[in-house]
Amino acid sequence: MTDVAMIASYAYGSDRAGWRGLRSTWMKRVVRIVVITFVAAVVLIGGRWYMYVAHSESPYDEVGIELNSRMPAPLRTWGCARIAARFAGAITPYGCTTTKAAPR
């Protein structure tokens, strides 16, 4: 089969096995890129949050406060406890305050 005939057969769908392999390779690349992007975002955001909680010079770092306030409850509770232990005399930052109703 000549090159032109092969290209025509792919273009008109007479040999779909070649396209399936191409689609499979393309999908693997897309999935790999999505997974790598997701992992990188988790590492960057999680790392920035941990740096705020564990090593910040001030409990009032705007980015750290925002990240901490959007973390899941167990991580936020742990982070607030670390911040409260490191800065005992400071007012708790946004996201660390409790909003429990007063007992009746």
Sequence and secondary structure as in RCSB ss.txt:
>XXXX:A:sequence
MTDVAMIASYAYGSDRAGWRGLRSTWMKRVVRIVVITFVAAVVLIGGRWYMYVAHSESPYDEVGIELNSRMPAPL
RTWGCARIAARFAGAITPYGCTTTKAAPR
>XXXX:A:secstr
  HHHHHHHHHTTS HHHHHHHHHHHHHHHHHHHHHHHHHHHHHHHHHHHHHHHH S TT HHHHHHHHTS HHH
HHHHHHHHHHHSTTS   TTSS       
